[in-house]
Amino acid sequence: MEIEFLFWDGCPSHPEARQLLDDVLAERGLDVAVKVREVYTQAEAEELRFPGSPTIRVDGKDVDPGSASARPALNCRIYRKPDGRPSPVPTREQLEAALS
Amino acid sequence: MTIALATEAPTFDLPGVDGRQHSFGDYADTTALAVVWSCNHCPYVQAWEGRMIELQREFGDGGFGLVAINSNDADAYPEDSFEAMQARAEGQGFNFDYLYDEDQSVLNAYGAERTPEVFLFDGDRRLVYHGAIDDSREEDGVSQQYLRDALAAVLSGQEPPLSETPAVGCTVKWK
């Protein structure tokens, strides 16, 4: 399993998302090295198809496929909770589903 | 550079999503005026929008006014264009003015860094509170209602219990 964690430091949500990812990995007993990459420029965002920070991919597949095709940009990514409320981090359920 | 506490409010004259021009003097009848840096595309703003609407609804008839300003570079972030602002305000039912600072001159005057970021002015238009709306983007996790407490204090002629907190949100998008 390969996990990529892409972030832009201009958005403050990445430490929370990384902690959530680490928690879910630990709960599942998964000892997987997370490839962390910081995105610095719009050109990098486009090259990496980075729709916002943070973006987490498991074996190349985005944990939130529904918003993965948004315009590449250096911004905070919008995730949705099950009730539709916005969040700057993916839900635990999204991470669990991506890792199962 | 962000304006300091007790600084007199920089004025503005900006177009609003209602198609009208809004000058700072339009809010002269308010005793407490919150100028909030905002935008469309930020999940932190979206998480707090409902609470901005609620504060305006609850205190708007009692001398409080809330004005949201979007200064983001709409060329780089088209989700924050004036047309998108109009759609957002209509879709979310904003009950406060939502203004567009296209040339970023007002942003430059205030020195805001995040969205959302609150500047609360008293009746003399001196800055009395600067920072976050409350202490949690999750509504059910709020334990400190910074802006609500500050504006209630101003409306009753008191000093806000807290004058500065860190604004948590997206960075403003300079041109």
HADDOCK unambig.tbl for C-alpha pairs under 7 A between the chains (distance, minus, plus):
assign (segid A and resid 10 and name CA) (segid B and resid 171 and name CA) 6.20 0.50 0.50
assign (segid A and resid 11 and name CA) (segid B and resid 170 and name CA) 5.55 0.50 0.50
assign (segid A and resid 11 and name CA) (segid B and resid 171 and name CA) 6.88 0.50 0.50
assign (segid A and resid 12 and name CA) (segid B and resid 169 and name CA) 6.85 0.50 0.50
assign (segid A and resid 76 and name CA) (segid B and resid 42 and name CA) 6.17 0.50 0.50
assign (segid A and resid 76 and name CA) (segid B and resid 43 and name CA) 6.80 0.50 0.50
assign (segid A and resid 76 and name CA) (segid B and resid 170 and name CA) 6.50 0.50 0.50
assign (segid A and resid 78 and name CA) (segid B and resid 43 and name CA) 5.28 0.50 0.50
assign (segid A and resid 86 and name CA) (segid B and resid 43 and name CA) 5.81 0.50 0.50
assign (segid A and resid 86 and name CA) (segid B and resid 46 and name CA) 6.45 0.50 0.50
assign (segid A and resid 86 and name CA) (segid B and resid 47 and name CA) 5.90 0.50 0.50
assign (segid A and resid 87 and name CA) (segid B and resid 43 and name CA) 5.68 0.50 0.50
assign (segid A and resid 87 and name CA) (segid B and resid 47 and name CA) 6.91 0.50 0.50
assign (segid A and resid 88 and name CA) (segid B and resid 43 and name CA) 5.41 0.50 0.50
assign (segid A and resid 88 and name CA) (segid B and resid 44 and name CA) 6.76 0.50 0.50
